[in-house]
Amino acid sequence: MTAPAGAYVARDRGNASDGAGAVILAACVIWSMVSAAGRETRPEGVLLALLAVAAGFACGRICGTLLPVATATAAAVAALVMALLSRGRGMPGATAAVDIAPGHTGAAAALLVLAAGSACCAAAAARRAPLRLALRLLAFGTACAALTMRSGAGFVAALGVLLCSLAAARMRRRLLGLAGFALVTALVVGASWAVAEEALPDGLMVSLQGQLTGNRVLLWEDAVTLAKEHPVLGVGPDRFAEMSPTTQQTLRSDGKPHSAPLQQAAEQGVVGLALLGAAFGWLLYVLWRSPRSTAVVLTAGAALTALAALASVGNALSFTPVTAGAGLLAGLASARLPIGDGRAASDTAGAADGIRTEGDEDAGRSAHRTRTEAERGPRADHTPL
């Protein structure tokens, strides 16, 4: 028996997306070393984050092929427990300068978002209705846990992921949803930059400053100033604390501007910012080419978009569990289906935004006729002797 034609198409698409990801991650590593060359910098945090993303993605790909529902459920429970435990001890794997810092609250919210996304992905992949209901209740409980931690942003983000997952079950075209997620992320990043530039109307600026706190806005302004003074190479990885006047005047500062795009622009210049955007775009591209169902893909896309929004206004990506969890979720949502899975051909045929070509339809009809003839058995020969 030969594999379906769609399986080979999915394999080629997966190889292309994996190759693009390897190139982008390698470029991030190389540029961080270039930006750090000749200066007293500490690129270890950037390298650790990239390694965590790659390791989580590889683990998600492997486990997602073998036990997708069980792995996603275990990831959701682990992220939820880690977020709850971080209330008293802080988040493990932090690259910040102090043990307990305001950034730990944002990291806990990011973990809750990843937990909700993993639970919803498991629900979308589960075949039994009671299991799907239990997993969605787990996602809702994760959102409620954010309220107990006094994280309004975590509650809104986790609840938004759950609602997007419910809506994704009725969507057929994934490209439109992923394009919307990319637009939302771009708007959040643009808004944070506009706040730092004080380019918004006065009333809106006052309202946002009240929500973001004045200290964070001053950190963003320092980051934009450093990015303008060093547009190409930046000031070097992990040197923001040394170059920012606001950080030096703040007690118990963690040395971060609490915005991943602004930190990247200040420390690694416009090239580093472009590579960060390319990495996020690669994750969306991987989801678009995924052989998994559209519901799983859009649920993972919603969780990664919520994470990107939190990272644009917080310090979430400075914590290894968050970056590893993001890679794990992307790997789970883009894992290949087993060749013997009956859903492989149908899911693969619609991987590219639900578009079916004539060749795919002919191959599907041919495979259907072959299965039908095999089930009927050999036809009797009534030719007279």
N, C-alpha and C positions, 0 to 999 in steps of 0.2 A: 504494500500500500504506500502510495506517495503522499507527501505532505500537501495541503491545499496551497494553491497559488498565492492566496493572501498571506500565508505564513511567511513566504519568502519576501514579499513586499514589506511586511512588518519588520523582518530581520534587517533588510537594507535600510529602512528608515531609522531603526534603532541604532545601527552602526553609524549612520551619519550624525545623529544627534549626540551620541556618545563621543564621537570624534570632535565635534564642535565644542562640547563641554571640556574635553581634555585640553584643547587648544586655549580656551578662555581661562581655565584655572591655571594652566602653565604660564600664560601671559600675566596673570595677577601675581604669581610668585616672582616672576622675573622682574616685573616693574617695581614691586616692593623692595627687591634687592637693589635695583638701580636707584630708586629714590633714597635708599639708606646709605648708598656708597659715599665714603669720604666724610661722613658725619657720625656723631655719637648718637645713634638711634637704636631702637629696639624693635626690629621687625618680627620678633618671635610671636607676638600676639596675632599678627596678620597671618603668618604661616600656620599657626595652630588652628585658626578659624577656617582656613582653606582646607587643611587636612581633615578637620571635623566634618565639613560639608562633603568632601569626597568619600570619606569612610562611611558616613551615614547613607549617602546615595548608593554606594555599592552594597551595603548591608540590606537596604530596602529593596534593591533589585533582586537579590538572591532570595531573601525571605518572602518577598511578595510573589515570587513565582511558585514557591513551595507551599506556604501557609499564609495567604494574604489576609484573611479575616482575623486569624489568631494573632498574627504579628501586629496588625494595626490596632487591635484591641489592647494587646500588651503595651504597645507604645503609648496609647492614650492613658492607660492606668499609671504607667511609670511617670509620664509628664505631669499628671495631676498630683501624684504623691510628692514628686520633687518640688512642685510649686508650693504645695502646702507646707512642706518641711522647711522651705526657705524663709518662712516668716520669722523664725527665731534665730537661725544659724547663718542666714545669707545663702546666696546661690553658689554652688560649687563651680569651679572652673572659671572664675572671674579673672579678667586681666586688669581690673581696676586697681588703684593704689591703696585702697582701704578695704577692710573686711565687710563692713555694713555701710552701704552707700545708697543714695536715692535710686541709682540705676538698678538695684536689685528688685525694686517694685515693678519696673518695666519688664525686667527679665521674667519675673513670675507671671506677669500678664501674657507675655509671649508664649510661655510654656502652656498656659491654660488655652490659648488659641490653638497651639499645635495639638493639645490633647483633644479639644473639640473637633478639630479637623480630622485627626486619626480615627476617632470614634465614628464620625459621619462617613468617612471613607469605608470603614469596616461595615457600616450599615448598608451602604450602597452596594457593596460586594456580596453581602450575605443573601442567601436564597430563602431562608425561612422568615416569615413575617414576625413571629415573637422575638427572634434574635434581633431583627432590624429595629423593632420598637425598643428593646432593652438598650441597644447601643445609642439610639437617639436620646433616650432618657439619660444615659451617661453623659452625652454632650450637653444636655440642658443642665444637668447637675454641675458640670464643669463651669458653665456660665454663672450659675448661682454661687459657686465657690469663689468667684472673683468678687462678688459682693461682700462675702465674709472677710475678704482681704482688703476691703475698701479700695478696690480698683475698678472705678467706673469704666475706664477705657477697656480693661480686660473683659468686663461683662458685655459691653456693647460689641466688641470685636468677636467674642466667642458666640454670642447670640446671633450676630450677623452671619457667621460661618454656618450655623445650624439652619438658618432661614435660607441661605443660598443653597445648601445641600438639599433641602426640601424642594426648592424651585428647580434645581438641576435635574431632578428625577423626571421632569416633564420636558426638558430641552433636548433637541436633537442635534443642533449645530454648536459645536464647542468653540469654534473660532470666534464667533460673536461674543461669547462670554469671556474668553481669554483676552480679547481685545479690550473689553470693558474693564477687566482687572488691570491691564497695563495702563489704561487711561486714568483710572483712579489713583494708581501709584504715582504716575507723573504729576497729577494735580496736587497730591499731598506733598511731594518733594518740592514742587514749585511754590506752594504756599509757605512752606518752611523757609525757603530762600527769600521769598518776598517779605516775610516777617523780619528776617535778619537784615534786609535792605531797607526796612521801614517804607516799603513801596505800597502798602495798603492804605485805604482811607483811615482817618483818625479814629472814628468810632469802632471800626473793625479791629484796628490795632490794639486799642485799649481792651476790648473784649478778649482777644486772643492772649494778650499779655497776662490778663487775670487768670486764664486757664493754664497757661504754660509756665507761669511764675517769671518775675523779672530777671532772676539770676540766669535762667535758661536762655532767655532772649539775649542777654549780654554775652553768654557763651557763643551763641550763634553769630552774633555780630563780630566777635573775635575770630571765629572760623572763617567768615567771609573776608574779613580784612587780611588774614594770612593767605587765603587762596588768591586774592588779588595781588599781594606782594610777591608770592611765589607760584605763578600760574602753571608752570610746567612740572617741576619736580616736587613742589610742596615743601614743607619744612622738614619732612622725614617722618617715618612711622613712629608713633607713640611719643612725639615731641610737642604735642599740643599743650600739655601741662606746663612745659618750660616757656612757651612763647605766648601764652594767653595771660593778660593782666587780670582778668576776672578770676581765673583759676587760682592764681597766686594770692588773691585777696579773699578767697573763700575758704572758710574752715571746713575740714573734713571733705575736701573735694576729691573726686575720684579721677581727676585729670582728663575727663572726656567732655566733648561738647554736647553730648546727648542728642546726636543726630548723625546717623551713619553716612548719609551723603555729604553733609557739611564737614564731617571729620575726614572723609576720604579726600574731599577737595582741598582741605587745609594741609593735610599731611602728605598726600601723594599727587596733588595737582589735578589738572583737568583730565589727564590720561587715567589716573587712578579712578576718578569719578566715572569716566566712560566705561572702564572695565567693570566697575560695580554694577552699572546699568546693564552691561552686556551679560553679566552673570545672571541677573534676574530675568533678562529676556531669554537666556538659554533655558532656564527652568520652565518658563511658559512654553517655549518651543518643544521641549521634551514632552510636556503634557499634551500639546497639540498632536504630536506624533505617537502618543501612547496607544497601545492596542487595548487598553482597558475601556470600560464603558464611559460614556459622556458624563454620567452622574458622578463617578469616581474622579474623573479628571477635573470637572468644574468645582467639586468640593475641595480637592487639594489646591486648586488655583485660588479659591476664596481664602483658604487658610494662609497660603503664602502671601497673598495680597494684604491680608490683615497684619501679618507679621512685618511686611515691608512698611506698612503705615506706622506701626509701633516703633520700628527701627528708625524711621524718619524723624520722630519727635522724642526718641528715648535712646537708651543705651543697651538695647536688647542684644545686639550682635557682638557685644564684648564678652559674652558668656558662652562657653563651649557647649553646654547642653542645648542651648537654643540653636546654634548653627548646626550641630549634629542632628538635632530633631528636624530641622528644615530639610536637610539632605535626605534623611530617612523617609520623610513624608513624600518628597518628590520621587524617590526611588520606588516606594510602594505603589504610587499612582501610575508609574510608567513601566512597571515590571511586565515582562512578556508572559503571555498565557502559555501553558503547556501545549505541545503540539497535539496531543490527544483530546484536548478540551473541545467539546462541540461548539462552544461559543467563539472559538478563535477566528474562524473564517468570517463570521458576521461582524464581529467587533473590528477586525482588521480592515474589512471593506469600508467601514465608516470612520476609520481613524483620521483621515484627512478631511475633517469638517463634514462628515456624513456624505461625501460625494462618491457615487458609485460609477465606475466607468463601464463601457460595454464589455470590455474584457473580463472585468470582475463579475458582471452579471452572467456572461457566457460560462465562465468557470464555475459559478455557483450552480447554474442550471445543469451543467455537465456532471458536477459532483452529486447533485440531487438525483439525476437519472441513474447514476452508477449505484448509489445507495439503494434506490428503489428496486433496481434489477437484482441486486444482491439479496434483498429481503425476499423477493418473489421466488428466487431459485431458478434453475435452468428451465427453459421452456421446452415443452414436449414437441418432438418432431412428428408432424402428422403427414409427412410426405408419403404417398403410396409407394409400396415396394414395386 
